[in-house]
Amino acid sequence: MRLEEKVAIITGSGNGIGKAIATRFAHEGAKVVIADFDEDALTKTVEELKEVHENVIGFNVNVVNEEDVNKMIDRTIEKFGRVDILVNNAGVLDNMQAAPNVEDKVWNRVMDINVGGVMRTMRKVIPAFVKQGGGTIVNMASITALTGGRGGLTYTAAKHAVAGMTKNVASHYGKQGIRANAIAPSQVKTGLTHSMDHLDKEGMELAIRGTNLMGEPLSVEDISNITVFLASDESSAINGVVLATDNGWSAY
Ligand SMILES: NC(=O)c1ccc[n+]([C@@H]2O[C@H](COP(=O)([O-])OP(=O)(O)OC[C@H]3O[C@@H](n4cnc5c(N)ncnc54)[C@H](O)[C@@H]3O)[C@@H](O)[C@H]2O)c1
């Protein structure tokens, strides 16, 4: 019970990595808020997790929408009295578009979700953390946050921004008991590619150079293990880190 009595919000937790994190958090005793804009996945995940822990609630939230984000955090505090952990996990891919092929509509969507979404939740939660004397943020970056050529241009830029925001918050608010760290996974077995409507062949060919050195794709449990550690007090000395989670791929 490493998160006993902690209140945790996890965005994008209807599916994939977010769902695995929410499931693990519930097993570790946390009161869990499932937030997703995929209504069916949201309902299913809430129902499943209520069997693990009675204190599970769901919000239909689009992280692009400030009102949704603010309501989610206000209602969490109304229901549970506080919020201890925010996991910014919601994210989409960019069709792997190489620089010459970037479409404005793809750039704007990916930036609004992957960067704007993280900014909006942190903007709202930090004052609540300050008021209650602290809190912990875990942002789901990607190995593209630490490297150059392993994704499309927009996704790479967005995840670098997530790394920067993580360090900024850690640096500015660490003294007030707030920690912000990020996880930077290589490929994880999920349905993330569904967030692409077509694929840029040139970008894909460029991005997969070197995947022969990547090793096996990670499981969602690999990521939820690390998230529990970064969200819990066991990692209290770690702040502002972007943790490569890639079986050593980027070490080469
Ligand atoms: N799967 C991978 O290989 C991989 C690798 C590195 C990083 N990541 C990152 O991990 C995170 C989770 O990805 P995943 O692989 O579990 O994908 P996924 O598609 O299985 O899950 C993503 C979830 O986010 C939700 N979501 C997307 N946009 C949203 C929005 N605007 N508002 C609310 N919810 C939204 C989706 O509905 C979905 O439930 C993403 O940030 C992704 O960039 C994934």
The ligand as an SDF file (V2000), in Angstrom:
LIG
                    3D

 44 48  0  0  0  0  0  0  0  0999 V2000
    2.8020    3.7500  -26.3660 N   0  0  0  0  0  0  0  0  0  0  0  0
    4.0370    4.2120  -26.5330 C   0  0  0  0  0  0  0  0  0  0  0  0
    4.8680    3.6080  -27.2590 O   0  0  0  0  0  0  0  0  0  0  0  0
    4.4830    5.4700  -25.8190 C   0  0  0  0  0  0  0  0  0  0  0  0
    5.8640    5.7430  -25.7330 C   0  0  0  0  0  0  0  0  0  0  0  0
    6.2850    6.9140  -25.1080 C   0  0  0  0  0  0  0  0  0  0  0  0
    5.3640    7.7660  -24.5610 C   0  0  0  0  0  0  0  0  0  0  0  0
    4.0370    7.4880  -24.6450 N   0  0  0  0  0  0  0  0  0  0  0  0
    3.0980    8.4460  -24.0620 C   0  0  0  0  0  0  0  0  0  0  0  0
    2.2960    7.7900  -23.1140 O   0  0  0  0  0  0  0  0  0  0  0  0
    1.0390    8.4420  -22.9990 C   0  0  0  0  0  0  0  0  0  0  0  0
   -0.0870    7.4120  -23.0710 C   0  0  0  0  0  0  0  0  0  0  0  0
   -0.0520    6.7900  -24.3320 O   0  0  0  0  0  0  0  0  0  0  0  0
   -0.6260    5.3160  -24.6000 P   0  0  0  0  0  0  0  0  0  0  0  0
    0.4190    4.6100  -25.3710 O   0  0  0  0  0  0  0  0  0  0  0  0
   -1.1750    4.7150  -23.3730 O   0  0  0  0  0  0  0  0  0  0  0  0
   -1.8000    5.6680  -25.6520 O   0  0  0  0  0  0  0  0  0  0  0  0
   -3.3530    5.2830  -25.6650 P   0  0  0  0  0  0  0  0  0  0  0  0
   -3.8780    5.8760  -26.9380 O   0  0  0  0  0  0  0  0  0  0  0  0
   -3.5480    3.8370  -25.4130 O   0  0  0  0  0  0  0  0  0  0  0  0
   -3.9260    6.0980  -24.4100 O   0  0  0  0  0  0  0  0  0  0  0  0
   -3.9710    7.4880  -24.4180 C   0  0  0  0  0  0  0  0  0  0  0  0
   -5.2300    7.9310  -23.6930 C   0  0  0  0  0  0  0  0  0  0  0  0
   -5.2580    9.3660  -23.6910 O   0  0  0  0  0  0  0  0  0  0  0  0
   -6.5960    9.7710  -24.0180 C   0  0  0  0  0  0  0  0  0  0  0  0
   -6.5380   11.1160  -24.5790 N   0  0  0  0  0  0  0  0  0  0  0  0
   -5.9600   11.5140  -25.7520 C   0  0  0  0  0  0  0  0  0  0  0  0
   -6.1670   12.8220  -25.9410 N   0  0  0  0  0  0  0  0  0  0  0  0
   -6.9060   13.2600  -24.8850 C   0  0  0  0  0  0  0  0  0  0  0  0
   -7.4470   14.5050  -24.5350 C   0  0  0  0  0  0  0  0  0  0  0  0
   -7.3220   15.5790  -25.3390 N   0  0  0  0  0  0  0  0  0  0  0  0
   -8.1220   14.6180  -23.3710 N   0  0  0  0  0  0  0  0  0  0  0  0
   -8.2890   13.5390  -22.5760 C   0  0  0  0  0  0  0  0  0  0  0  0
   -7.8220   12.3210  -22.8760 N   0  0  0  0  0  0  0  0  0  0  0  0
   -7.1430   12.1860  -24.0190 C   0  0  0  0  0  0  0  0  0  0  0  0
   -7.0910    8.7260  -25.0060 C   0  0  0  0  0  0  0  0  0  0  0  0
   -8.5150    8.7150  -25.0950 O   0  0  0  0  0  0  0  0  0  0  0  0
   -6.5160    7.4560  -24.4190 C   0  0  0  0  0  0  0  0  0  0  0  0
   -7.3760    6.8790  -23.4600 O   0  0  0  0  0  0  0  0  0  0  0  0
    1.0070    9.4880  -24.1140 C   0  0  0  0  0  0  0  0  0  0  0  0
    1.3160   10.7560  -23.5640 O   0  0  0  0  0  0  0  0  0  0  0  0
    2.1030    9.0350  -25.0500 C   0  0  0  0  0  0  0  0  0  0  0  0
    2.6520   10.1100  -25.7760 O   0  0  0  0  0  0  0  0  0  0  0  0
    3.5700    6.3570  -25.2500 C   0  0  0  0  0  0  0  0  0  0  0  0
  1  2  1  0
  2  3  2  0
  2  4  1  0
  4  5  1  0
  4 44  2  0
  5  6  2  0
  6  7  1  0
  7  8  2  0
  8  9  1  0
  8 44  1  0
  9 10  1  0
  9 42  1  0
 10 11  1  0
 11 12  1  0
 11 40  1  0
 12 13  1  0
 13 14  1  0
 14 15  2  0
 14 16  1  0
 14 17  1  0
 17 18  1  0
 18 19  2  0
 18 20  1  0
 18 21  1  0
 21 22  1  0
 22 23  1  0
 23 24  1  0
 23 38  1  0
 24 25  1  0
 25 26  1  0
 25 36  1  0
 26 27  1  0
 26 35  1  0
 27 28  2  0
 28 29  1  0
 29 30  1  0
 29 35  2  0
 30 31  1  0
 30 32  2  0
 32 33  1  0
 33 34  2  0
 34 35  1  0
 36 37  1  0
 36 38  1  0
 38 39  1  0
 40 41  1  0
 40 42  1  0
 42 43  1  0
M  CHG  2   8   1  16  -1
M  END
$$$$
